[in-house]
Amino acid sequence: MSKLNERFSSALHSTARAWRLAVDRRLKHLGLSQATWLAITIAAKATEPLSQTELAHRLGIEGATMVATVDRLVKAGLVVRESLETDRRVKHVVLTEVGNSLYNSVRAEADIFRNTLLANVDKEKLQIVTELLEQLQAVAESSS
């Protein structure tokens, strides 16, 4: 592996981790853990309700961990589990009104953080890096 490839890989991993931790700190006052706000965000952004399995896959966690996370979200009144009429074993995770309201707060806080962090970044460079990351994500996802 070339030095540049190694530096890039390390920077990508470290930056993603630092970004999530910084957002996590900003959301602490909402009483959310990283797992909670990520699950709420993914469920809110989905174009259709996700099953627990699909949500776990998008979060990159095991099914059993997802069940425990969804249990906490249900107990907090943020989501409900809805059975499919065609297959009662499949449970969709759907945000409640309270969950949607919380997502709007999460999104607002994340927008402020993102805008602050990227305020002085050259827009052309941001476009290039964004396209590169999207390309790498597609390649990584197709090879798994």
C-alpha positions in Angstrom: 0.0 0.0 0.0 1.4 3.4 -0.9 2.0 6.0 1.8 -0.7 8.2 0.3 -3.3 5.4 0.2 -2.4 4.6 3.8 -2.7 8.3 4.8 -6.0 8.6 3.0 -7.5 5.4 4.6 -6.4 6.6 8.1 -7.7 10.2 7.5 -11.0 8.8 6.2 -11.6 6.6 9.2 -10.4 9.1 11.8 -12.4 12.0 10.3 -15.6 9.9 10.1 -15.1 8.9 13.8 -14.3 12.5 14.9 -17.3 13.8 13.0 -19.7 11.3 14.7 -18.3 12.0 18.1 -18.6 15.8 17.6 -22.2 15.5 16.5 -22.7 13.2 19.5 -21.4 15.8 21.9 -23.7 18.4 20.3 -26.7 16.1 20.7 -26.0 15.1 24.4 -28.5 17.8 25.6 -31.2 16.0 23.8 -30.4 12.8 25.8 -29.5 10.8 22.7 -26.8 8.2 22.3 -25.0 7.9 19.0 -26.9 4.7 18.3 -30.2 6.4 19.0 -29.7 9.5 16.8 -28.2 7.5 14.0 -31.2 5.1 14.0 -33.7 8.0 14.1 -31.9 9.8 11.3 -31.7 6.8 9.0 -35.4 5.9 9.7 -36.4 9.5 9.0 -34.5 9.8 5.8 -35.7 6.5 4.4 -38.1 6.8 1.5 -40.2 4.0 2.9 -40.4 2.3 6.3 -37.4 0.0 7.0 -37.5 -3.4 8.6 -35.4 -3.9 11.7 -33.0 -5.9 9.5 -32.7 -3.2 6.9 -32.1 -0.6 9.6 -29.4 -2.8 11.2 -27.7 -3.2 7.8 -27.7 0.6 7.2 -26.3 1.2 10.6 -23.7 -1.6 10.2 -24.8 -3.4 13.4 -25.9 -6.9 14.2 -29.6 -7.8 14.3 -29.6 -8.4 18.1 -28.1 -5.0 18.8 -30.7 -3.5 16.5 -33.5 -5.2 18.4 -32.2 -3.7 21.7 -31.9 -0.3 20.1 -35.4 -0.4 18.7 -36.7 -1.6 22.1 -35.3 1.5 23.7 -36.7 3.7 21.0 -40.2 2.1 21.4 -40.0 2.5 25.1 -39.1 6.2 24.7 -42.1 6.6 22.3 -39.9 7.6 19.4 -40.8 4.7 17.1 -43.4 2.0 16.7 -43.0 -1.5 15.2 -45.5 -2.2 12.5 -46.1 -5.7 11.2 -46.4 -6.3 7.4 -49.8 -7.7 6.4 -48.0 -10.1 4.0 -45.5 -11.3 6.6 -46.1 -10.8 10.3 -42.5 -11.8 11.1 -41.2 -8.6 9.4 -41.4 -5.5 11.6 -41.1 -2.0 10.1 -39.6 0.7 12.3 -41.7 3.8 11.9 -41.1 7.1 13.7 -43.8 8.5 15.8 -44.8 12.2 15.9 -42.5 12.6 18.9 -39.7 10.8 17.0 -40.2 13.0 14.0 -40.1 16.1 16.2 -36.8 14.8 17.8 -35.4 14.1 14.3 -36.1 17.7 13.3 -34.1 18.8 16.4 -31.3 16.5 15.5 -31.2 17.7 11.9 -31.2 21.3 13.0 -28.2 20.7 15.4 -26.4 18.7 12.8 -27.0 21.4 10.1 -25.5 24.0 12.4 -22.5 21.8 13.1 -22.0 20.9 9.4 -22.3 24.5 8.3 -19.8 25.7 10.9 -17.3 23.0 10.1 -17.5 23.4 6.3 -17.8 27.3 6.3 -14.2 27.9 5.3 -13.8 24.9 3.0 -13.3 25.7 -0.7 -16.6 24.7 -2.5 -14.7 23.2 -5.5 -12.6 21.0 -3.2 -15.7 20.0 -1.2 -17.4 19.0 -4.5 -14.4 16.9 -5.6 -14.0 15.2 -2.2 -17.8 14.5 -2.0 -17.8 12.9 -5.4 -14.7 10.8 -4.5 -16.3 9.6 -1.3 -19.6 8.7 -3.1 -17.6 6.8 -5.7 -15.6 4.9 -3.0 -18.8 4.1 -1.1 -20.4 2.6 -4.2 -17.3 0.5 -5.0 -17.0 -0.7 -1.4 -20.7 -1.6 -1.2 -20.6 -3.5 -4.5 -17.6 -5.6 -3.5 -19.1 -6.8 -0.2 
